[in-house]
Structure formats: C-alpha cells, structure tokens
Amino acid sequence: MNHFDKISSFSNAIGIKAPEHPLFSISFGNKDECGGDNIEFSANFYIVSFQQLESGDIKHGRTKFDHDRGKLLFIKPQQTVTFKNIKLRDECFLILIHEDFLAGTALHHEIKKYGYFDYETNEALYLSPSEEAMIWNLVTTMDKEYRNNTDDFTKTILLSHLDTLLKYAQRFYKRQFTNRAELTGTVTTKFHELLQSYFETKKTQESGLPTVTFMAERLNFSSRYLSDVLKQETGKTALELIHLYIINEAKNLLKEGKMNIAEISHSLGFENPTYFSRLFKKEAGVSPNYFRDQSLN
C-alpha cells in the first residue's frame, strides 16, 4: 500500500496536474480523465471528491462505495482507500487539503467535527440537482482564488470557501438522513431485529454485550453513520438504544423472579454484576434489587 505525505506525489500517482500550492489542490476533469487503475493508499491530507461511478470499485477499508448513489465523497487523513478500474459517468473535481495547511487555523478543529469524514465511502453524499449546482459554483469560485496571484488574503479566502463547502455538506447530509426512503424508517427496525436476534440466539454467552461496532458492521454502516441515522429517526444514538434494549430485557427477567442478579447479569452478557447494576440504575432510576422487590411485591 502507498502512503502519500505530499499532495504532489499523490497527484503524480493518479495522473493529474501538479498542484499550484504544495499543501492545497483543486483539480477538475471529465469522465475520461477522472478514471484510474488500481491503487491502494493512505495520505496525510483530507480529500473532498465529486464523482459518480459507472464501473469499478472504490473501497474504504473493507467497505465498497455505493456507486449508484454516491456523488460527494469525504476522506480524512490516514484512512485506507482503494481505487480499482474506475470509470465515471460525468465530470469530477478533487480537492486535497494537507493537514499542515489547516494548522493554526480555526478550521483545524472545526473540520474534525464533521461526522461525514468518519463515514465509510458507501455512505457518500448524494446531491439533488440544485445542491449539485451550488457545490459546483462554490468550488469553481474557490478554484479562481486558488489560481489567482497569491497574496496575504489568499489562504484566508480559500479557507473561508472551504468552510462554507463543509457547512453545506453538513446541511445536505441532514437532508439525506431525512429523505432517503431506503434509510429512514427502516434502519431502526433492522437495528432492533438484529438486537433481538443477538439475544434470542444467546450470542451474549460467547461474545458478551452487543457493541455499536458489531451492529454497524452487520448493517453495513460505519458506527458514526449508524448513530447519526438512528439519532435522526429516534432521537437516540446506537449505544443508547442498545442500553435501553438491555434494560428492558433485564426488567423482564427481574419480574420473572427465576434468576438472581448475578445470573441475570451473566445471561445478558455483562462481565460482572456491578457494571450491570450501575447501568440498570442509570437507565431505570432504581437498583435491580429494588426494582425486583417492588415488582414481586
């Protein structure tokens, strides 16, 4: 696997023009120029890319990019990405921002708050026609500044445009959570079905408590994206929903009165009863013993 510290090295490897600035680059291409052969890499810079695949694969870690949907793709430094026999349907752009370009600026911290940089590439941002036009206009304006004669204001203006682009992406992702029929209204159902199966098959006995990572992998999402979608649908994160499910199961077992606290804790996948009791009291407001005694009485 290749690791690129310099934007110029990456540009050369994928066959695009050398950057005007060593730490910041914007490039455009048509569908024939944006394709590429096989390359697996990580880098020390952020990548913002507009593209829709006609064929080939883009993989982020082990997860394949959804080429029927994805348009705007966000990759942060140190993530492993694979391009394989890429052929695109339309024009594309590529923005590369080295970590050092953001050092000492407000955007150095702000960019880390945008969850879409943590998403897998199969969760790229699908743009409506008006959103697509807005993004292209913004990037074109940014490119004019990028290729203008450099002065004391150049970097500040570029960062301002980039900040605006990222904020629009945040807005559009919010819209995507709300409007994508195949996601909204169905993820919560699938999430609860998976939780139910996890406990009914007694997977807790061999694997312990279900984790957000486990749930996300089984549902083919990244952990961050899964929590964001569930938050949009239910008002609660993946971890909060797992805890609520566990506590409901615990309440049922406590009301049955067939097992003591330690046995219930073990059956639910807790490593020790103390952790179970702490979580139960946090979620239910009372201790397991108190809840059982009140229920049985």
N, C-alpha and C positions, 0 to 999 in steps of 0.2 A: 504494500500500500504506500502511496506517495503522501508525504506531508509537505504542505507549502507554507513557508513563512512569508514569502514575498508575493505580492499580487502579480508582479511582472512574470515570475516563474509559472504561476498558475495560468496566466493569460497565454503564455507561450505553449503550455502543455495542451490547452484546449483549442488553440489556433485562432485566438482573437488578437486585436492590435494591442501593443504595449500601452500601459496606462499613461495618462498625462501627468498624474501625481503618483508617487510611489506608495501612498497609503490610502488612496481613494480612486475608484474607477467606475465609469459608466460606459457601457457598450451596447450597441444595437445590432440586430441582424435580421435577415429574412429567414424563412423556414428552412432554406437550404444551407444557410451559413450557421445556424444555431445547432445543427446536429452534431454528433460526435461518436467516436469509437469508445471502446471500453476504457474506463478509468475509475479507480477507487482511490479516494483521497480524504484527508482531513486538512484543515487550514487554520491559520491564526487570524482569520478575518470573517466578518459577517457577510452573508450572501443574500441578496434580495433578487429574485429572478421571476420574470414573467414568461410563461411558456405553457403550451398545451401539447401533449404528446400525441402523435399519430401512431407511432410504434416505438418499440424499445422499452427499456426499463430504467427508472430511477429508484434507487433503494437508499433508505435512511436507516442504517443499522441493518436489521433483518426485514424491515417492512417495505413493501412495494408501494410506489406512488400511484394514486388513483388517476390515471391519465384521462379518464372520461370526464372528470370534474375539475381537477386542479388547474389553476391559472397562475396564482401568485404564491411563490414558494419562499420560505424564510429558513435560513440555516445559520446557526451560531458557531463560533469558533470551537474547534476540537471535535466536532461531530463527524462521524464517518459516513461518507456518501459514495454511492456507486452510480456511474452513468454507463449504460450499456446499449450500444447501437441506437442512439437517439435520433428520431426523425420527428420534426414538429409540424403542426398544422398551419401555423401563422407566424407573424413577426414576434420577435422576442427582445427583451432587454435584460441586462445583467448589471447589478450594482454590487461592488465589492468595497467593504469598509474595514480597513485594518483596525485592530484593537487600539493600536498606538495613535490612530487619527482621532479617537474619542477621548484619549487620556487627558485629564484636566478639564473636561467639559461636563456640563450637566447631563448630556446625553450618554455619557459613560455609565451613569447609574440608571437613567430612565430606560435605556434600551433593554436592560435586564428585567424590567417589569412586564414586558410584553410576552405573554404566555405563548404566543404562536411561534416564537423561536424555539420553544421546547417541544412542539408538536412533531410527530412523525411526518414525513413528506406525503403520506397518503391523506393527510388532513390539510392539504394546501387550500388556499383561499380561492373560492370560485366567485368571480365578479359578474355582476349584471352589466349590461351594455353601458349604462350611464356611469357606473363605478369604474369600469374599464377605461372609458374616455377620460374621466377625472384623473386616474392614476397616470395615464399616458401623458396628459397635459402637464402634470406636475413633474414627471421625470424628464420630459422634454425641456421644461424651464430649468430644471436642475442641470441638465446637460449643457445648456447655453452658458450657464455660470461656470461650469466645470471647464469649458473650453475657452472661456474669456481670459484676457490677460490677468494674471494673478496679482492681487493687491492685498492690503491689510483686511479687507472685508470679505474676501473670497471664502475662507473657511467658515466664518460665521454664517454667511448666507447659505452655503451648502448644508451646514448642519441644521439650519432653520428649515430648509426644504425637506431634508431627511426626517426631521422630527414631525413635520406635517404629514409626510407619507406614512409614517408608522402610526400616527394617531388615526388617520383614515382607515388603515388596515385594521386597527382595533375596532373601529366602528363597524366595518364591513364584516368582521368575524362575528360580532354580536348579532348582526342581521342574519348571518349564516346559521347560527345556532337556532334562531327563531323560525327561519323559513324553510330549512331543508327537511322536507317531509320524511325522508328516509332516516333522519336522525331524531328529530324532535318527536316526542310522544312514544317512541319505540325503545330508546336506549334504557330508560328507567325500567320498562317491562323486562327487557332482556337481562338487565342487571339483577333484578330481583329473582328472575328464573334461575340465573346462574348461582346466586346465593342459596336459593332453596335446594338446588341440586347438590351443591357443595356440602350442605348439612345432612340432607337425606341419604347421601351415599357415604356418610361418615368419613369424609375426607379429612375432617379435623383430627381424626385419630392418627393419621400418618403425616399430615402437613401442618397441623396447628391452625391458628386463626387465618381466615382468608385475608389477603393483603390487597391493597389498591393495585399494586403492580400485577398480581395474578389476575385480578378481574379485568384489568385493561388489556393484558395480553390475550386473554380468552375472547374478548370482544373486539380485538384488532384495533385498539386505540392506544395512544400514549396515556400515561397516568394523568398528566396535566390536562389533556384534552377531555378525557373521560370525566374528570371532576368538573370542568367548565360546563360541559353539556348537561350533566346531572344538576349542577347548580342552577342552570337556566331553566330546567324542567321542573325541579322540585324545591329549589331554594336551599338544598343541602349538598355538600361535597360527597364524593365517593366514600371517604373514610367515615363521615357522619352517618351515612346510610348503612354502612357495614355495622357500625356500633349499634344503631337503632334496631337492626335485624337481630343482632346477637342478644340484645337486652330483651326483646320480645320473646325470643326462644327461651331465654333464662326465666322470664316470668312464667311462661307456660310450665316449665319443669318445676319451678318452685311451687306453683299452685297444685301440681300433681302430687307433690309430697312424697315421691318414691325414692328420691336421692338426697343425700346431704349436700352441703355447699361445695365441698371438695370434689365430690363425684360429678356434680353439675358443671363445675369449672373445668374439669378434665374432659368431659363429654363435649364441651363447646370449643375445646382447643386451646384453652389457657394453660400456660406453663405452670402457674401457681395460683391458688385461691385468692391470695392477697390482691393480685392485679385484677382478677375478676371482680372482687368486692369493691375495689376502688372505682372501676369503670361503671359498675352497676349503680353505685351511689351517685356518681356524677350524672348519669343519664336519668335515673329513676327518682333521685332525690332522697332515697332511703337506702339502708343497707339491705343486702339479700336476706339476712336473718329476720329483720323487721318486716320486710315485705312478705316473707313466707308465713311468719307468725300471724300477721294480720289477715292473710288470705285463708289460712287454715282455720282461723277462729271465726 
